[in-house]
């Protein structure tokens, strides 16, 4: 019986460049067409006949893996925590893609939330944002944006934003300051739980990435 292809999901954007050398050391090497910036394909062959890559948005990586459409993937821990899929397992911290999820507000200050019961926040992470404010006894009304969060306060949409922060320069350029860190973020190897139990190739990939992480830490 022909062996079904494994599908490995990788995210577009900031993590991918750091992930490619890690993937290569674990035996996952994309075809040359993958590196062509003009190529708009979503599916690519790899050096393994039994594995293909899909390149999708980070949030979609988690969804494809959780639902078993992909068996393995790489995504930031922010995405994992936002969705908290039961069928998703994140066995390896790849120690790449370092940044943080933070609360920011205008440098001149926003309306105080001391004693407040409600706050409006622009974010791509409504789940994490609500949980952060719930811990303080505050209900967060989340305005869902997929980008351009930094201009939302200046346009009167909200008083604060929750977004990824690396250097903080983008916040500064838009008149915002970081006022609280919600979580530190790194990229993780994720697998579908059912695939891990039933397909030894998935378990072997986990061990390959785990060994590489251990060698890096040594």
C-alpha positions in Angstrom: 0.0 0.0 0.0 1.3 3.4 -0.9 2.3 5.6 2.0 0.2 8.7 2.4 2.1 12.0 2.3 2.9 13.9 5.4 1.9 17.5 5.3 4.2 20.0 7.2 2.7 23.5 7.7 5.0 26.5 8.0 4.0 30.1 8.6 4.5 33.0 6.2 6.3 36.0 7.8 8.9 36.6 10.5 9.4 33.1 11.8 10.0 31.3 8.5 13.6 32.5 7.8 14.7 31.4 11.2 12.8 28.1 10.9 14.4 26.9 7.6 17.8 26.1 9.0 16.2 24.2 11.9 14.0 22.3 9.5 17.0 21.4 7.3 18.9 19.9 10.3 15.8 17.8 11.0 15.7 16.6 7.4 12.9 18.8 6.1 14.2 20.6 3.0 11.8 22.4 0.7 12.2 22.4 -3.1 14.0 25.3 -4.8 10.7 26.9 -5.8 9.9 27.5 -2.2 12.6 30.1 -2.0 11.3 32.1 -5.0 9.8 35.2 -3.5 7.6 35.6 -6.6 6.1 32.1 -6.2 2.5 32.4 -4.9 2.0 28.6 -4.5 0.9 27.3 -1.2 2.1 23.7 -1.6 5.6 22.6 -2.2 7.6 19.4 -2.5 10.5 18.6 -0.2 13.6 16.4 -0.3 11.4 13.6 1.0 9.0 11.9 -1.4 6.6 11.2 1.5 6.4 14.9 2.7 5.1 18.1 1.3 5.1 21.6 2.8 2.2 24.1 2.9 3.0 27.8 3.5 0.1 29.6 5.1 -0.8 32.3 7.7 0.5 31.5 11.2 -3.0 31.2 12.6 -3.9 28.8 9.8 -0.9 26.6 10.6 -2.4 25.8 14.0 -5.9 25.2 12.5 -4.6 22.8 9.8 -2.6 20.8 12.3 -5.3 20.7 14.9 -7.8 19.4 12.4 -5.4 16.8 10.9 -5.1 18.4 7.5 -1.4 18.8 8.3 0.3 16.5 10.7 3.2 18.7 11.7 3.9 22.4 11.7 5.8 25.3 13.2 4.1 28.3 14.8 4.6 30.9 17.6 3.5 30.1 21.1 1.2 33.1 20.9 -1.0 31.3 18.3 -1.0 28.1 20.3 -2.2 29.9 23.5 -4.7 32.0 21.6 -6.5 28.9 20.2 -5.8 26.3 22.8 -6.8 23.4 20.5 -7.3 20.1 22.3 -5.9 18.2 19.3 -2.7 20.2 19.1 0.5 19.2 20.9 3.6 21.4 21.1 6.5 19.1 22.1 9.5 21.2 21.1 10.5 24.8 21.8 12.6 25.7 18.8 14.2 28.7 20.6 13.6 30.9 17.5 11.1 33.7 16.7 11.7 35.4 20.0 9.3 38.3 20.8 6.6 39.2 23.3 2.9 39.9 23.4 2.3 43.2 25.1 -0.2 45.8 26.0 0.6 49.3 24.7 -1.1 52.7 24.9 -0.4 56.3 23.7 2.8 57.8 25.2 0.7 60.6 26.6 -1.4 58.1 28.5 -4.8 56.6 28.1 -7.8 56.7 30.4 -7.0 55.0 33.6 -8.3 51.5 34.1 -7.9 51.6 37.9 -11.3 50.6 39.2 -12.7 50.2 35.7 -14.9 47.3 34.8 -14.6 47.6 31.0 -11.8 48.5 28.5 -11.7 48.6 24.7 -8.6 47.1 23.1 -7.6 46.6 19.4 -5.8 43.2 18.9 -5.4 40.1 16.7 -5.5 38.1 20.0 -8.9 38.5 21.5 -8.6 35.3 23.6 -5.3 36.1 25.2 -6.4 39.8 25.7 -9.7 38.9 27.4 -7.9 36.4 29.7 -5.3 39.0 30.6 -7.9 41.6 31.7 -10.2 39.0 33.3 -7.4 38.2 35.7 -7.7 41.9 36.8 -11.4 41.7 37.1 -11.9 43.8 33.9 -14.0 43.0 30.9 -12.2 43.6 27.6 -14.1 44.6 24.5 -11.7 43.4 21.8 -11.8 45.1 18.4 -10.3 42.4 16.1 -7.7 43.8 13.7 -5.3 41.7 11.6 -2.8 44.6 11.2 -2.3 48.3 11.6 -3.1 48.0 15.3 -0.7 50.9 16.1 -2.9 53.5 14.5 -6.2 52.4 16.2 -5.7 54.6 19.3 -4.9 57.8 17.3 -8.1 57.2 15.3 -10.2 57.0 18.4 -11.1 53.3 17.9 -9.7 52.3 21.3 -7.4 53.4 24.1 -5.0 50.5 24.0 -3.7 47.7 21.8 -2.3 44.2 22.4 0.2 43.2 19.8 3.5 41.4 19.2 6.6 43.5 20.2 10.2 42.8 19.2 12.3 45.9 19.3 9.4 48.3 20.2 10.4 50.6 17.3 7.0 50.3 15.6 5.2 51.3 18.8 7.6 54.3 19.2 7.1 55.4 15.6 3.3 55.5 16.2 3.4 57.3 19.5 2.8 54.3 21.7 4.6 52.8 24.7 4.6 49.3 26.1 3.0 49.2 29.5 2.6 45.5 30.3 4.0 42.2 29.0 1.4 39.5 28.6 3.7 36.7 27.5 7.1 35.8 26.0 6.9 34.1 22.7 9.0 31.5 20.9 8.3 29.3 17.9 7.3 25.7 18.6 7.1 22.5 16.7 3.4 21.4 16.8 1.9 18.1 15.9 -1.6 16.6 15.6 -2.1 14.3 18.6 -3.8 11.5 16.6 -1.1 11.6 14.0 1.6 11.4 16.6 0.0 8.2 18.0 -0.6 6.5 14.7 2.2 7.5 12.4 5.8 6.7 13.4 7.1 9.3 10.9 5.6 12.0 13.0 7.2 10.7 16.2 10.5 10.4 14.3 10.2 14.1 13.3 9.5 15.1 16.9 12.7 13.3 18.0 14.7 14.9 15.2 13.6 18.4 16.2 14.0 17.6 19.9 17.6 16.4 19.3 18.5 19.6 17.4 17.0 21.7 20.2 19.0 19.8 22.8 22.2 20.2 20.7 21.7 23.9 20.4 21.1 24.2 24.2 24.2 22.1 25.1 
